[in-house]
Amino acid sequence: MVSRIATSTLKFLAVIVDTALNLAIPPEYPMHRVAAPEESWSQNV
């Protein structure tokens, strides 16, 4: 029971951290953005 709650909390925190990183990193650095990899590749080339 405790491990299940801990796992859910860790997943929830991971989503929050991932969202915060996506908001913190500007579009000029698309290393963390997985939304449109083709765009970032074409921009880098």
C-alpha positions as CSV (number, residue, x, y, z in Angstrom):
1,M,0.0,0.0,0.0
2,V,2.7,2.4,1.0
3,S,4.8,1.6,-2.1
4,R,1.8,2.1,-4.3
5,I,1.3,5.6,-2.9
6,A,5.0,6.3,-3.2
7,T,5.0,5.2,-6.8
8,S,2.0,7.4,-7.6
9,T,3.7,10.3,-5.9
10,L,6.9,9.8,-7.8
11,K,5.1,9.6,-11.1
12,F,3.1,12.8,-10.2
13,L,6.3,14.6,-9.3
14,A,8.0,13.4,-12.5
15,V,5.1,14.9,-14.6
16,I,5.5,18.2,-12.7
17,V,9.2,18.3,-13.2
18,D,8.9,17.4,-16.9
19,T,6.3,20.2,-17.4
20,A,8.5,22.7,-15.5
21,L,11.5,21.8,-17.7
22,N,9.4,22.2,-20.8
23,L,8.3,25.6,-19.7
24,A,11.7,26.7,-18.5
25,I,13.7,25.7,-21.6
26,P,13.2,28.3,-24.4
27,P,12.2,27.0,-27.9
28,E,15.7,27.8,-29.1
29,Y,16.9,24.7,-27.2
30,P,14.6,21.9,-28.3
31,M,16.6,19.2,-26.6
32,H,13.8,18.5,-24.1
33,R,10.9,19.1,-26.4
34,V,9.5,15.9,-28.0
35,A,6.5,17.5,-29.5
36,A,7.9,18.1,-33.0
37,P,11.4,16.6,-33.5
38,E,11.2,17.2,-37.3
39,E,11.0,20.9,-36.7
40,S,14.0,21.0,-34.4
41,W,16.0,18.9,-36.8
42,S,15.2,21.1,-39.7
43,Q,16.0,24.2,-37.7
44,N,19.4,22.7,-36.7
45,V,20.2,21.8,-40.3
